[in-house]
Amino acid sequence: MTAVMSPTATRPLAICGGERLIPRGTILPSPPTTALDEQMVLDSLRSGSHTWGPHTEALQEEWKQWNGNLHCIAVNSGTSALHLCLAAVNMSAGDEVITPAYSWTSSASCILHHNGIPVFADIEPVYANLDPAKVEAAITPRTRAIIVVHLHGVPADIAPIQEIARRHGIAVIEDCCQAHGAKYYGRKVGTLADCAAFSLNQNKMLSSGEGGFFVTDDEVNAERARSLALFGDFRRPVEDPEYHSYGLGWMYRFNELSAAYARAQLTRLDESIEHSRSLFAILRKDLAGLPGLILASEPAWASENGYNFVCHVDPTAVGYEGPADHFREAIVRALQAEGVPASVWQRRILPEFSAIAARNAYGNGSPWREHGSEVSYDPGQYPNALYHSATYFILSGLRLPNTEDTARLIAAGVRRVFENLDQLDIDELARGADISLYERGWRPHAVS
Ligand SMILES: *Cc1c(COP(=O)(O)O)cnc(C)c1O
C-alpha cells in the first residue's frame, strides 16, 4: 500500500519502511582505475620481472621525494613497516613500547611480534590520538619507544610527545598508515620522528592493493631495517645476495606488479587528497549544528588528508539515556538504510583484544610471563578510548571519483536521520546490531 501524504507530513525513514534517499550504485568505489594504472601494470607484467625490480626501486625514490624522507624501503604491508620501525630503533625483547589504547591492531601487535610488551596510553577525546599527559604517566625504566598513530588521517599533536621522549632518551615512531599527506604545522607526517610506517592497502589514501613503506632520515635505522626486511641479509635485492642472515630477519619484500600500480596511483595522490578535503568541507558545512551529532573541526596544528570523516554521536543531547553504543548502532543502521555509507570500524579498544586481554600471545603466557611484566590492561584506565569506540562512526564515499553532489547527498541522508530521531526505536534497532563477538563468548583457540 502506498501511503498518501500531505507535503507537511513527515516522511518515514528508510529503516521505518520509507524510500531510501541515496539510490544503490550512487557511491562509486575508490580509487578509480586510470589508463596510466593499466599501462604501468601491463608494462611490469610484460617485463618478466615480478619480485624486486626497477618499479620497486623507482617507487622508493618517488616516495622519498613526495614525502621528504632520506630513506624509503618498500615492503609488503603497513604492519611489516611498523615491525621494521621497532627493529630499526633497536628494540630488545622485554622492552616496553607505548601505543594508543585505540588504533588498528597492528599498532600493538608489532610490539608483540618483536617480543616486547605493549603499554597503552589513553587518547584525547576529540581526534582520538595519543594524549601526551597519559604518555608521560605510562613511562617506566623499561620504555624503549612510543608509537604515535595519526588516526583517521588527522596528525597527533606530536611535539609534546617528542619533548617527553627526548627527556627520557626513547625513540618515537609514527604510524602513518592512515595519514599519507597529512601535515603537522605544515610538515608532512612521516618526517617528524625517528622512523615511520605507511600502508598501501586497498583502503588507504595511496593504494597498491597491499603494501607498505618504511621511512627514516637516519642511515643506521635504514640499514638495519633494510637487512631485516629481507631475511637478515645486508645487500639490496637487486645486487647479488650473500645468502647469509646477519640477524633474525623476515620476508617483507615488496613486488613489481604492486609497485607499478602504486607508482601510477602516486601521480594522483595530491589531487585525491585535495578532492577529499574539499568534500569534507561540504559535509562540515551541511552538517553543522545537528543535535545529537558532534563534528570536530580541523585541528589548529594540522591539516588532515581526507582519510576518514569521523562523527561522534551525542545521545544525551537528544535525551537518550541508554548506553551510548546502542544509540550509535541504531543511528548507523538507520543511515545505512538511507544508502548513506556510514560504518563503524573497530568497536573494541586494543587492551580488550583477546591475546592482550589474556596476556598470552605465543602460548605459556608469552611474552609477559618470561619478562615478568605486571602491566595492567584493565579497560577502565582508558575512558576516552572507550568513549571513542562507543560513539564514533565514519562516513565514506568522500574520495575520487565521487563528486560534490554525492557529498551533498550523503549530508542530506545524515540530516534526514538526525532530524527524525523520534521515528527510531533505539533499543530495538541496537538489539539487532553486531555489537561484540567477545560478549558472546568467542575466543581464538590460542587463548582459550
Ligand atoms: C591499515 C593500518 C595498519 C596496517 O597496514 P596494513 O598495510 O594493512 O598492514 C597499521 N596501522 C593503522 C593505523 C592502520 O590503519
The ligand as a MOL file (V3000), in Angstrom:
LIG
                    3D

  0  0  0     0  0            999 V3000
M  V30 BEGIN CTAB
M  V30 COUNTS 15 15 0 0 0
M  V30 BEGIN ATOM
M  V30 1 C 45.9720 -0.1360 7.9370 0
M  V30 2 C 46.7000 0.1760 9.1910 0
M  V30 3 C 47.8660 -0.5130 9.5750 0
M  V30 4 C 48.3630 -1.7280 8.8500 0
M  V30 5 O 48.5510 -1.5890 7.4930 0
M  V30 6 P 48.4410 -2.9230 6.5730 0
M  V30 7 O 49.0260 -2.4710 5.2750 0
M  V30 8 O 47.0140 -3.2880 6.4940 0
M  V30 9 O 49.2870 -3.9720 7.2270 0
M  V30 10 C 48.5300 -0.1030 10.7040 0
M  V30 11 N 48.0970 0.9240 11.4520 0
M  V30 12 C 46.9750 1.6110 11.1340 0
M  V30 13 C 46.5680 2.7580 11.9970 0
M  V30 14 C 46.2400 1.2440 10.0100 0
M  V30 15 O 45.1100 1.8990 9.7120 0
M  V30 END ATOM
M  V30 BEGIN BOND
M  V30 1 1 1 2
M  V30 2 1 2 3
M  V30 3 2 2 14
M  V30 4 1 3 4
M  V30 5 2 3 10
M  V30 6 1 4 5
M  V30 7 1 5 6
M  V30 8 2 6 7
M  V30 9 1 6 8
M  V30 10 1 6 9
M  V30 11 1 10 11
M  V30 12 2 11 12
M  V30 13 1 12 13
M  V30 14 1 12 14
M  V30 15 1 14 15
M  V30 END BOND
M  V30 END CTAB
M  END
